[in-house]
Amino acid sequence: MLQHRSRPYWLFNLNKHYKVMKKVSENVFPPSGKIKKLWLTMKFSFLILFCLAMQSFIELEAQKLTVKMENASLEEILWNLRKQTKFVFLYSNQDVAPFKGLNVSVENENMEVVMKEVLKNTNLEYSVTNDAIVIRKKMPDNRVKFAAAQQKMRTIQGTVMDKRKELLPGVTIMVKGTTYGGTTDINGKFSFQVPDKPETELSVSYVGMVPQKIVLGDRTELHIVMEEMVETMEEVMVVAYGTVKKESFTGSAAVVKGDQIMRESAPVSAEKALQGYVAGVRITQTDGQPGAKATVQIRGIGSINGNIEPLYVIDGVPVISGDMSQVMSSSNVMTALNPNDIESMTVLKDAAATSLYGSRAANGVIIITTKQGRAGKTVFNADYEHGWTTTAMPHELFGLYMTGKEYTEYALEGLKNRYLYDRNALPGQAAYDAGNAGIVEDAMAYAYSNLNSRAKVIHPDDPLDGSFDYKQADPKKYLSHARNTDWAKALFSTGKEDRFNFSARGGNDKLKFFSSFGYMKQVGLLPTSKFQRVTGKINVESRVNKQIKYAINQTLAQTDQSGTASGGYYSNPIWGVKNTNPTAPVYMPNGEYYRYPGFVTKIPNYKKNVREQVRESSNFRSMTTVSLTIDFTDWLTFRTVNGIDYLHLTESSFSGIDSHDGRNEKGNLGEYLTKVYDLTTSNTLNFTKSFGQHNLTVLGGYEAKKYKNKYFGAYGTGFISDKFLQLDNAANAAEVGGAYSDDRLVSWLLKADYNYKNKYYLSGSVRRDGSSRLALKERWGNFFAASAAWTMSQEKFMKPVTWIDNLRLKVSFGTTGNLPSTYFGSQSLFSLENKYNGNPVFFLKTVGNPKLTWEHSYTWNAGIDFRLFGSRLSGGIEYYNKMTDNLLNNASVSVNTGFSSILVNEGRLRNSGVELTLSSQNVVGEGFNWSTDFNISWMTAKVESLKDDVISAQRIFREGEKLYSFYMREWAGVDGQTGRPLWHKNVYGPDGKTPVKDGSTTSKVAESNRVVLCKAYPDFYGGMTNRFSYQGIELSFLLTFTLGGNMFHNLDRLSADGRYIGTYNPSKNAAEGVWRKPGDKASKPLIIYNNPYQSQEYSSRYIHSTDHLRVKNISLSYNLPKRWMERWGIANTKVYFNATDVLTFYKYNYINPEVSYTGNTNSGSSYPAIKSYRFGIQVQF
């Protein structure tokens, strides 16, 4: 006999008035063994897809139903029916709620018989429209007759569609205050009679749509456009080890829907789509190279030396993430996931949401749910888009550096001042004479005569064959006929991008499927900078019987990336642009490459060198998940989820025999292989039961994880030709090496959720993790969380407040952990890699710490969620306070040990902040709709405890100071009489740390002390999205912003005040605001060759605010009228335009203000930020 059960946690409650029962499946997919050929496997997958598609068209016989329930509520009976059928039930809370304690006993009957039996003792009736059953109160016959007799009626008709012009079946349209009305048919059409009065008001409601009220007026025909409902408290969301209604969730989490966000942001990697959409999530992209990795932070900076990235979970299985490359400047294995395959992403933020993931969840969790099959007709989607890319900031690359003439003028000024300085004739020096015009003329003559020897300016008459006599050069031609080469334009060009995606989705009650194919290719600003991805995916779910269901998810991906070195390397063309002489040509007069156009001979001709030095990466990834669900009873379910994440990464780095890095070795080649296996098994038992108005869910489980990483590399030199760059052909096997490491994690977990009357909620969880990274005595860690919520709006005293639809308070406290990033930090390691007299040497390489343990984070969270004014305004505000203890820190040790540091647990830091989220339906009408989503986050991160200062380059970690504080000299400006640089002295007080702020300055850098200046991370960040729709046209744009952050801009330092004339080409702004005569109110000191005043030293002069506003993306689309496409059997066609990083409002047009938490900007050495424009078409049939 079927037992009745409480309303399940995956029940959708769409708004205040209507509910729909609908299952949310978490399908996960099994390993298929070692896959050697991607295309062969994908063909096999699509063969399976074809068979499944054919099966989905087979009609099943009319289903017979059995319901035997005692003392059950009507809602519980309806849910039982939903489990056995494909129908969705629509009803009013107020209509259904009174009927409890019902007894139903029906066996092997059709739906009509069952529904009559279920509703026989109620005042309700039902109607069937397509796959929806609408339940409403009966209208007495005498009322119907009386009403019809008393008033004149009119017939109205029309259609209802969404903003994409998709016709909506099953929409309920009622006359307010009456029972007149009806529902739309399968084609979205309706026709019924209403009172013939202009003031007649229609109420329109539909699953997942914002309810509308329409005054009829004198109309007889209506065409209604409905807007998708914003997140409500009843939305089902995917969380740790299951799904839950947002109303009953007591933690902090945010959900973004895949189709909409991916369409608007069009990211290469899925996690980048979260930028600007989720409060508390900060994403920065500091490298614009195709396929590069972004930095993701959730609620602050969780560690100093430990991992700060969130955990990624795909279809219930934690997966590999991050940069695994040995040769690329930046790569991201998450690019293997096609964003078009994503159904939703859930960001778990507080301990109540993340603690079930224990030691991996200190930095938050991002749960990615891919698209699953759906019962019904197979739906095919295809889309193609083509785009172009260029730099996001107008002059981060193009127009950044001086032209040949500008550089010549700059060098002349620097050399002139150097001549005067050497003769003590500058203002402030002993021999300075303002009226001595002769010495100024001599200085200019000196400057011209040394333009080539010191500043490396090439005379326009120089044929570049070594024959030109610079002593006989006409100095006037240096400026009148100045040579000029724009090296940025010579090397870089507009990038291109192509994407194609195809998917199929369908099934029936027994078997559902989703399958997709994706292709993407990006060519960057450099012709050798590329990224290509080919993906195939198939998700299958099969219900064996009422008790057993299994699912298989398989994702295959091949990603290929190529590029150049980054940072301050001569082989990096972006770094090389500023090292290249703007007066040097790309080509010789005979058409050959000018071999050494740099200021120094080490600088190659990058136009030639960029094709001779290339780094390539090829990554095959297979993510396979298998799940089995067994419903022992209505209240007890077992689920096992097993995943294999396999990564096969092959890479190479080659330098041709005539390249800069290869010419001394006659070419070199390095080849590397990385294999990673990540196996996870998760087994849970779920108990869900109601005892009257008390509802209890308990989940217990066991999880085990095994991670293996194997690496091998070889490096050879000495090749006869670039055509034979294979290791077999190397004359010298310079290096051969390899490594193997593995990691194990075993976990037990328990979670309990309780609610009373669906109004008062309590939740608690505990997890115990054991890790192989720690010593035996420290191996196990315990993590827990407790939380509560109160739906205040359901209290009687809140009923008079009609404008509040939902008001909910919540609070939580819990712990999470963070493991050391090194696998063997607790152990002392010996090595055999060195030799003595040709024999291997056994020596101590690293010192272990047997007391090394977890970082522990303790997090408080409190918040308010609300929906107001008929769901027109919704949102929430939350406060969090996270204390992280036992920080992983590299502590200094005595040099007598032979080592500089050891990894220890010491210190404590605090992250706290406030998050505000608002969603509004500004205009909801028949044609035009406008909605806004806004979020803003405030955060602070502070070092609460640390034994000793940790100074890392120009940053400091010090007790009591903000995290990632800049630690430099304090710039005081320019001496208006001499043009010399000034610094604040900042003499230290008794503690040797705190400066005495007496305002004293000095022009000697050695007399100025380093002090804590400011922190890098911003105080505020967030985003605002506006979406408009009108008659099939959709427009959206996202604005992102940061306030209160700072960056250190090293490129300005390398352009400072003539210090590097003859070494670097300065940026254009280096000549702006320069001091030139006594009395000048200048922002920059005088320009002087090889500046002896050392104004290029690290100081606050080179720290800039990162406050900015950016138009992050714009999306414009048009849904073609269906009547145009119907003849071709096409259900929907959309043409669209997307643009990303379109416009940035910022003080500087040559700096990307989007920097990481460290405050480093890589302008001048890393790939610049990229903006893109894309046109596309999407077809559904």
ChimeraX attribute file (.defattr): number of C-alpha atoms within 10 A of each C-alpha:
attribute: neighborCount
match mode: 1-to-1
recipient: residues
	/A:1	9
	/A:2	13
	/A:3	14
	/A:4	21
	/A:5	21
	/A:6	22
	/A:7	20
	/A:8	20
	/A:9	20
	/A:10	21
	/A:11	20
	/A:12	26
	/A:13	23
	/A:14	23
	/A:15	28
	/A:16	18
	/A:17	14
	/A:18	19
	/A:19	21
	/A:20	24
	/A:21	24
	/A:22	18
	/A:23	17
	/A:24	16
	/A:25	15
	/A:26	18
	/A:27	28
	/A:28	29
	/A:29	26
	/A:30	21
	/A:31	20
	/A:32	15
	/A:33	9
	/A:34	8
	/A:35	14
	/A:36	9
	/A:37	9
	/A:38	18
	/A:39	15
	/A:40	10
	/A:41	15
	/A:42	20
	/A:43	12
	/A:44	12
	/A:45	18
	/A:46	18
	/A:47	12
	/A:48	15
	/A:49	22
	/A:50	14
	/A:51	10
	/A:52	21
	/A:53	22
	/A:54	12
	/A:55	15
	/A:56	23
	/A:57	14
	/A:58	10
	/A:59	8
	/A:60	10
	/A:61	6
	/A:62	9
	/A:63	12
	/A:64	13
	/A:65	16
	/A:66	19
	/A:67	22
	/A:68	16
	/A:69	21
	/A:70	16
	/A:71	12
	/A:72	20
	/A:73	21
	/A:74	21
	/A:75	20
	/A:76	18
	/A:77	23
	/A:78	16
	/A:79	23
	/A:80	22
	/A:81	21
	/A:82	17
	/A:83	13
	/A:84	15
	/A:85	15
	/A:86	17
	/A:87	19
	/A:88	23
	/A:89	23
	/A:90	22
	/A:91	19
	/A:92	17
	/A:93	15
	/A:94	10
	/A:95	15
	/A:96	18
	/A:97	11
	/A:98	12
	/A:99	15
	/A:100	14
	/A:101	12
	/A:102	16
	/A:103	16
	/A:104	19
	/A:105	14
	/A:106	16
	/A:107	12
	/A:108	12
	/A:109	15
	/A:110	14
	/A:111	17
	/A:112	11
	/A:113	12
	/A:114	21
	/A:115	17
	/A:116	13
	/A:117	14
	/A:118	20
	/A:119	17
	/A:120	11
	/A:121	10
	/A:122	14
	/A:123	14
	/A:124	16
	/A:125	15
	/A:126	17
	/A:127	11
	/A:128	16
	/A:129	16
	/A:130	13
	/A:131	15
	/A:132	18
	/A:133	18
	/A:134	21
	/A:135	18
	/A:136	17
	/A:137	15
	/A:138	12
	/A:139	14
	/A:140	10
	/A:141	9
	/A:142	9
	/A:143	10
	/A:144	13
	/A:145	10
	/A:146	11
	/A:147	14
	/A:148	14
	/A:149	10
	/A:150	10
	/A:151	12
	/A:152	12
	/A:153	15
	/A:154	14
	/A:155	13
	/A:156	17
	/A:157	15
	/A:158	15
	/A:159	20
	/A:160	27
	/A:161	20
	/A:162	18
	/A:163	24
	/A:164	23
	/A:165	20
	/A:166	19
	/A:167	20
	/A:168	21
	/A:169	22
	/A:170	27
	/A:171	28
	/A:172	19
	/A:173	23
	/A:174	20
	/A:175	21
	/A:176	16
	/A:177	10
	/A:178	12
	/A:179	15
	/A:180	16
	/A:181	19
	/A:182	18
	/A:183	26
	/A:184	22
	/A:185	19
	/A:186	15
	/A:187	15
	/A:188	18
	/A:189	20
	/A:190	23
	/A:191	17
	/A:192	16
	/A:193	17
	/A:194	24
	/A:195	20
	/A:196	18
	/A:197	15
	/A:198	11
	/A:199	12
	/A:200	16
	/A:201	18
	/A:202	21
	/A:203	16
	/A:204	22
	/A:205	21
	/A:206	25
	/A:207	22
	/A:208	21
	/A:209	17
	/A:210	20
	/A:211	24
	/A:212	19
	/A:213	16
	/A:214	17
	/A:215	15
	/A:216	20
	/A:217	12
	/A:218	12
	/A:219	13
	/A:220	15
	/A:221	14
	/A:222	16
	/A:223	12
	/A:224	19
	/A:225	27
	/A:226	28
	/A:227	25
	/A:228	16
	/A:229	17
	/A:230	22
	/A:231	21
	/A:232	23
	/A:233	24
	/A:234	21
	/A:235	20
	/A:236	25
	/A:237	23
	/A:238	26
	/A:239	27
	/A:240	18
	/A:241	21
	/A:242	17
	/A:243	17
	/A:244	21
	/A:245	20
	/A:246	25
	/A:247	24
	/A:248	25
	/A:249	26
	/A:250	26
	/A:251	27
	/A:252	22
	/A:253	23
	/A:254	18
	/A:255	23
	/A:256	20
	/A:257	14
	/A:258	22
	/A:259	16
	/A:260	12
	/A:261	19
	/A:262	23
	/A:263	16
	/A:264	23
	/A:265	23
	/A:266	22
	/A:267	18
	/A:268	24
	/A:269	20
	/A:270	23
	/A:271	20
	/A:272	21
	/A:273	22
	/A:274	22
	/A:275	19
	/A:276	25
	/A:277	25
	/A:278	26
	/A:279	28
	/A:280	28
	/A:281	21
	/A:282	24
	/A:283	21
	/A:284	17
	/A:285	19
	/A:286	25
	/A:287	24
	/A:288	21
	/A:289	30
	/A:290	25
	/A:291	29
	/A:292	22
	/A:293	25
	/A:294	21
	/A:295	18
	/A:296	23
	/A:297	20
	/A:298	24
	/A:299	27
	/A:300	24
	/A:301	24
	/A:302	28
	/A:303	24
	/A:304	19
	/A:305	13
	/A:306	17
	/A:307	17
	/A:308	20
	/A:309	21
	/A:310	23
	/A:311	20
	/A:312	23
	/A:313	20
	/A:314	19
	/A:315	25
	/A:316	24
	/A:317	25
	/A:318	23
	/A:319	19
	/A:320	20
	/A:321	15
	/A:322	17
	/A:323	16
	/A:324	18
	/A:325	21
	/A:326	21
	/A:327	21
	/A:328	25
	/A:329	20
	/A:330	25
	/A:331	23
	/A:332	17
	/A:333	22
	/A:334	21
	/A:335	24
	/A:336	25
	/A:337	27
	/A:338	27
	/A:339	25
	/A:340	21
	/A:341	29
	/A:342	20
	/A:343	17
	/A:344	21
	/A:345	26
	/A:346	22
	/A:347	27
	/A:348	27
	/A:349	28
	/A:350	32
	/A:351	33
	/A:352	30
	/A:353	26
	/A:354	31
	/A:355	33
	/A:356	28
	/A:357	26
	/A:358	25
	/A:359	29
	/A:360	22
	/A:361	28
	/A:362	33
	/A:363	29
	/A:364	29
	/A:365	27
	/A:366	26
	/A:367	23
	/A:368	27
	/A:369	22
	/A:370	24
	/A:371	25
	/A:372	25
	/A:373	22
	/A:374	19
	/A:375	16
	/A:376	16
	/A:377	13
	/A:378	21
	/A:379	16
	/A:380	18
	/A:381	17
	/A:382	18
	/A:383	18
	/A:384	17
	/A:385	19
	/A:386	18
	/A:387	18
	/A:388	19
	/A:389	21
	/A:390	22
	/A:391	24
	/A:392	24
	/A:393	24
	/A:394	17
	/A:395	18
	/A:396	21
	/A:397	25
	/A:398	17
	/A:399	16
	/A:400	22
	/A:401	27
	/A:402	24
	/A:403	23
	/A:404	23
	/A:405	19
	/A:406	19
	/A:407	26
	/A:408	25
	/A:409	16
	/A:410	24
	/A:411	29
	/A:412	26
	/A:413	22
	/A:414	23
	/A:415	28
	/A:416	24
	/A:417	25
	/A:418	24
	/A:419	22
	/A:420	21
	/A:421	19
	/A:422	9
	/A:423	14
	/A:424	15
	/A:425	20
	/A:426	20
	/A:427	18
	/A:428	14
	/A:429	13
	/A:430	10
	/A:431	13
	/A:432	16
	/A:433	14
	/A:434	12
	/A:435	8
	/A:436	10
	/A:437	10
	/A:438	8
	/A:439	17
	/A:440	17
	/A:441	12
	/A:442	13
	/A:443	20
	/A:444	18
	/A:445	16
	/A:446	16
	/A:447	24
	/A:448	23
	/A:449	19
	/A:450	19
	/A:451	22
	/A:452	16
	/A:453	12
	/A:454	17
	/A:455	26
	/A:456	21
	/A:457	25
	/A:458	24
	/A:459	24
	/A:460	19
	/A:461	16
	/A:462	13
	/A:463	12
	/A:464	15
	/A:465	7
	/A:466	7
	/A:467	8
	/A:468	13
	/A:469	9
	/A:470	17
	/A:471	9
	/A:472	8
	/A:473	16
	/A:474	13
	/A:475	16
	/A:476	11
	/A:477	13
	/A:478	22
	/A:479	15
	/A:480	10
	/A:481	12
	/A:482	21
	/A:483	21
	/A:484	19
	/A:485	17
	/A:486	22
	/A:487	28
	/A:488	19
	/A:489	13
	/A:490	12
	/A:491	19
	/A:492	18
	/A:493	16
	/A:494	15
	/A:495	22
	/A:496	20
	/A:497	21
	/A:498	18
	/A:499	18
	/A:500	18
	/A:501	21
	/A:502	20
	/A:503	20
	/A:504	22
	/A:505	26
	/A:506	25
	/A:507	26
	/A:508	24
	/A:509	16
	/A:510	15
	/A:511	21
	/A:512	25
	/A:513	29
	/A:514	27
	/A:515	27
	/A:516	26
	/A:517	22
	/A:518	22
	/A:519	19
	/A:520	20
	/A:521	21
	/A:522	24
	/A:523	22
	/A:524	27
	/A:525	24
	/A:526	21
	/A:527	17
	/A:528	19
	/A:529	22
	/A:530	22
	/A:531	25
	/A:532	21
	/A:533	24
	/A:534	22
	/A:535	25
	/A:536	28
	/A:537	26
	/A:538	27
	/A:539	27
	/A:540	25
	/A:541	28
	/A:542	19
	/A:543	17
	/A:544	11
	/A:545	10
	/A:546	12
	/A:547	13
	/A:548	16
	/A:549	19
	/A:550	22
	/A:551	25
	/A:552	24
	/A:553	27
	/A:554	23
	/A:555	24
	/A:556	24
	/A:557	26
	/A:558	22
	/A:559	23
	/A:560	20
	/A:561	26
	/A:562	27
	/A:563	28
	/A:564	24
	/A:565	24
	/A:566	22
	/A:567	18
	/A:568	15
	/A:569	14
	/A:570	18
	/A:571	26
	/A:572	21
	/A:573	32
	/A:574	28
	/A:575	21
	/A:576	25
	/A:577	26
	/A:578	27
	/A:579	22
	/A:580	28
	/A:581	31
	/A:582	31
	/A:583	26
	/A:584	26
	/A:585	22
	/A:586	23
	/A:587	14
	/A:588	14
	/A:589	11
	/A:590	7
	/A:591	8
	/A:592	9
	/A:593	16
	/A:594	19
	/A:595	17
	/A:596	19
	/A:597	22
	/A:598	26
	/A:599	23
	/A:600	15
	/A:601	9
	/A:602	14
	/A:603	22
	/A:604	24
	/A:605	26
	/A:606	29
	/A:607	18
	/A:608	17
	/A:609	21
	/A:610	24
	/A:611	16
	/A:612	22
	/A:613	27
	/A:614	21
	/A:615	24
	/A:616	22
	/A:617	23
	/A:618	20
	/A:619	22
	/A:620	24
	/A:621	24
	/A:622	26
	/A:623	26
	/A:624	26
	/A:625	29
	/A:626	25
	/A:627	25
	/A:628	21
	/A:629	19
	/A:630	17
	/A:631	17
	/A:632	12
	/A:633	14
	/A:634	17
	/A:635	17
	/A:636	16
	/A:637	18
	/A:638	19
	/A:639	20
	/A:640	19
	/A:641	26
	/A:642	24
	/A:643	29
	/A:644	27
	/A:645	21
	/A:646	23
	/A:647	22
	/A:648	16
	/A:649	23
	/A:650	21
	/A:651	22
	/A:652	21
	/A:653	22
	/A:654	24
	/A:655	27
	/A:656	27
	/A:657	23
	/A:658	18
	/A:659	25
	/A:660	23
	/A:661	22
	/A:662	20
	/A:663	14
	/A:664	13
	/A:665	18
	/A:666	20
	/A:667	26
	/A:668	30
	/A:669	24
	/A:670	22
	/A:671	22
	/A:672	21
	/A:673	20
	/A:674	21
	/A:675	18
	/A:676	21
	/A:677	18
	/A:678	21
	/A:679	21
	/A:680	21
	/A:681	19
	/A:682	20
	/A:683	18
	/A:684	21
	/A:685	18
	/A:686	20
	/A:687	17
	/A:688	22
	/A:689	19
	/A:690	18
	/A:691	10
	/A:692	10
	/A:693	11
	/A:694	14
	/A:695	20
	/A:696	19
	/A:697	19
	/A:698	18
	/A:699	20
	/A:700	18
	/A:701	19
	/A:702	17
	/A:703	19
	/A:704	17
	/A:705	19
	/A:706	16
	/A:707	17
	/A:708	15
	/A:709	15
	/A:710	15
	/A:711	17
	/A:712	15
	/A:713	18
	/A:714	17
	/A:715	20
	/A:716	24
	/A:717	24
	/A:718	23
	/A:719	24
	/A:720	14
	/A:721	13
	/A:722	17
	/A:723	8
	/A:724	12
	/A:725	22
	/A:726	15
	/A:727	19
	/A:728	11
	/A:729	15
	/A:730	20
	/A:731	15
	/A:732	15
	/A:733	16
	/A:734	14
	/A:735	11
	/A:736	13
	/A:737	11
	/A:738	12
	/A:739	10
	/A:740	12
	/A:741	12
	/A:742	16
	/A:743	15
	/A:744	16
	/A:745	18
	/A:746	17
	/A:747	22
	/A:748	20
	/A:749	22
	/A:750	19
	/A:751	21
	/A:752	18
	/A:753	21
	/A:754	20
	/A:755	20
	/A:756	16
	/A:757	11
	/A:758	16
	/A:759	16
	/A:760	18
	/A:761	22
	/A:762	21
	/A:763	23
	/A:764	22
	/A:765	24
	/A:766	21
	/A:767	24
	/A:768	19
	/A:769	21
	/A:770	19
	/A:771	22
	/A:772	18
	/A:773	24
	/A:774	24
	/A:775	19
	/A:776	13
	/A:777	10
	/A:778	17
	/A:779	17
	/A:780	19
	/A:781	19
	/A:782	19
	/A:783	23
	/A:784	23
	/A:785	26
	/A:786	24
	/A:787	24
	/A:788	23
	/A:789	24
	/A:790	23
	/A:791	20
	/A:792	15
	/A:793	20
	/A:794	17
	/A:795	10
	/A:796	8
	/A:797	9
	/A:798	14
	/A:799	12
	/A:800	8
	/A:801	9
	/A:802	12
	/A:803	12
	/A:804	18
	/A:805	21
	/A:806	24
	/A:807	19
	/A:808	21
	/A:809	20
	/A:810	21
	/A:811	22
	/A:812	25
	/A:813	23
	/A:814	24
	/A:815	29
	/A:816	31
	/A:817	24
	/A:818	25
	/A:819	21
	/A:820	23
	/A:821	12
	/A:822	11
	/A:823	16
	/A:824	21
	/A:825	23
	/A:826	24
	/A:827	17
	/A:828	13
	/A:829	13
	/A:830	13
	/A:831	12
	/A:832	12
	/A:833	11
	/A:834	11
	/A:835	10
	/A:836	8
	/A:837	6
	/A:838	7
	/A:839	9
	/A:840	12
	/A:841	14
	/A:842	13
	/A:843	12
	/A:844	12
	/A:845	14
	/A:846	17
	/A:847	19
	/A:848	17
	/A:849	18
	/A:850	17
	/A:851	18
	/A:852	24
	/A:853	27
	/A:854	25
	/A:855	25
	/A:856	25
	/A:857	29
	/A:858	21
	/A:859	24
	/A:860	21
	/A:861	24
	/A:862	22
	/A:863	21
	/A:864	18
	/A:865	20
	/A:866	21
	/A:867	26
	/A:868	16
	/A:869	13
	/A:870	18
	/A:871	23
	/A:872	19
	/A:873	20
	/A:874	25
	/A:875	21
	/A:876	18
	/A:877	19
	/A:878	21
	/A:879	18
	/A:880	22
	/A:881	22
	/A:882	26
	/A:883	20
	/A:884	26
	/A:885	21
	/A:886	20
	/A:887	27
	/A:888	25
	/A:889	20
	/A:890	16
	/A:891	16
	/A:892	14
	/A:893	12
	/A:894	9
	/A:895	9
	/A:896	7
	/A:897	9
	/A:898	12
	/A:899	13
	/A:900	12
	/A:901	16
	/A:902	17
	/A:903	21
	/A:904	22
	/A:905	20
	/A:906	18
	/A:907	21
	/A:908	23
	/A:909	26
	/A:910	24
	/A:911	23
	/A:912	19
	/A:913	20
	/A:914	21
	/A:915	22
	/A:916	20
	/A:917	23
	/A:918	18
	/A:919	22
	/A:920	20
	/A:921	21
	/A:922	15
	/A:923	15
	/A:924	19
	/A:925	16
	/A:926	20
	/A:927	15
	/A:928	18
	/A:929	20
	/A:930	19
	/A:931	21
	/A:932	20
	/A:933	22
	/A:934	22
	/A:935	23
	/A:936	24
	/A:937	25
	/A:938	22
	/A:939	21
	/A:940	20
	/A:941	24
	/A:942	22
	/A:943	21
	/A:944	19
	/A:945	19
	/A:946	17
	/A:947	11
	/A:948	13
	/A:949	11
	/A:950	17
	/A:951	14
	/A:952	11
	/A:953	9
	/A:954	16
	/A:955	21
	/A:956	21
	/A:957	23
	/A:958	22
	/A:959	19
	/A:960	12
	/A:961	18
	/A:962	23
	/A:963	29
	/A:964	25
	/A:965	24
	/A:966	29
	/A:967	23
	/A:968	23
	/A:969	25
	/A:970	22
	/A:971	22
	/A:972	19
	/A:973	20
	/A:974	22
	/A:975	22
	/A:976	18
	/A:977	15
	/A:978	19
	/A:979	26
	/A:980	22
	/A:981	25
	/A:982	22
	/A:983	26
	/A:984	24
	/A:985	27
	/A:986	22
	/A:987	19
	/A:988	15
	/A:989	11
	/A:990	9
	/A:991	7
	/A:992	8
	/A:993	14
	/A:994	13
	/A:995	17
	/A:996	13
	/A:997	12
	/A:998	10
	/A:999	10
	/A:1000	14
	/A:1001	19
	/A:1002	17
	/A:1003	20
	/A:1004	16
	/A:1005	21
	/A:1006	11
	/A:1007	14
	/A:1008	21
	/A:1009	18
	/A:1010	21
	/A:1011	23
	/A:1012	22
	/A:1013	16
	/A:1014	21
	/A:1015	26
	/A:1016	27
	/A:1017	28
	/A:1018	24
	/A:1019	18
	/A:1020	20
	/A:1021	26
	/A:1022	26
	/A:1023	24
	/A:1024	21
	/A:1025	21
	/A:1026	18
	/A:1027	19
	/A:1028	18
	/A:1029	23
	/A:1030	18
	/A:1031	18
	/A:1032	19
	/A:1033	19
	/A:1034	20
	/A:1035	19
	/A:1036	19
	/A:1037	21
	/A:1038	25
	/A:1039	21
	/A:1040	23
	/A:1041	23
	/A:1042	24
	/A:1043	17
	/A:1044	17
	/A:1045	23
	/A:1046	25
	/A:1047	25
	/A:1048	25
	/A:1049	19
	/A:1050	18
	/A:1051	18
	/A:1052	19
	/A:1053	20
	/A:1054	22
	/A:1055	23
	/A:1056	26
	/A:1057	29
	/A:1058	30
	/A:1059	23
	/A:1060	20
	/A:1061	27
	/A:1062	25
	/A:1063	21
	/A:1064	23
	/A:1065	30
	/A:1066	29
	/A:1067	23
	/A:1068	18
	/A:1069	15
	/A:1070	21
	/A:1071	22
	/A:1072	10
	/A:1073	14
	/A:1074	19
	/A:1075	24
	/A:1076	19
	/A:1077	16
	/A:1078	14
	/A:1079	12
	/A:1080	16
	/A:1081	17
	/A:1082	18
	/A:1083	17
	/A:1084	23
	/A:1085	25
	/A:1086	28
	/A:1087	28
	/A:1088	26
	/A:1089	26
	/A:1090	18
	/A:1091	21
	/A:1092	12
	/A:1093	18
	/A:1094	17
	/A:1095	25
	/A:1096	21
	/A:1097	15
	/A:1098	20
	/A:1099	23
	/A:1100	21
	/A:1101	22
	/A:1102	17
	/A:1103	22
	/A:1104	18
	/A:1105	19
	/A:1106	26
	/A:1107	20
	/A:1108	20
	/A:1109	19
	/A:1110	21
	/A:1111	20
	/A:1112	24
	/A:1113	23
	/A:1114	22
	/A:1115	21
	/A:1116	19
	/A:1117	20
	/A:1118	20
	/A:1119	21
	/A:1120	17
	/A:1121	17
	/A:1122	16
	/A:1123	11
	/A:1124	11
	/A:1125	15
	/A:1126	12
	/A:1127	9
	/A:1128	9
	/A:1129	10
	/A:1130	15
	/A:1131	18
	/A:1132	21
	/A:1133	21
	/A:1134	18
	/A:1135	18
	/A:1136	19
	/A:1137	20
	/A:1138	24
	/A:1139	24
	/A:1140	24
	/A:1141	22
	/A:1142	18
	/A:1143	17
	/A:1144	21
	/A:1145	14
	/A:1146	17
	/A:1147	13
	/A:1148	17
	/A:1149	15
	/A:1150	24
	/A:1151	26
	/A:1152	25
	/A:1153	30
	/A:1154	22
	/A:1155	25
	/A:1156	20
	/A:1157	23
	/A:1158	18
	/A:1159	26
	/A:1160	17
	/A:1161	21
	/A:1162	22
	/A:1163	23
	/A:1164	28
	/A:1165	22
	/A:1166	23
	/A:1167	31
	/A:1168	26
	/A:1169	22
	/A:1170	23
	/A:1171	20
	/A:1172	21
	/A:1173	19
	/A:1174	20
	/A:1175	18
	/A:1176	18
	/A:1177	18
	/A:1178	18
	/A:1179	18
	/A:1180	17
	/A:1181	16
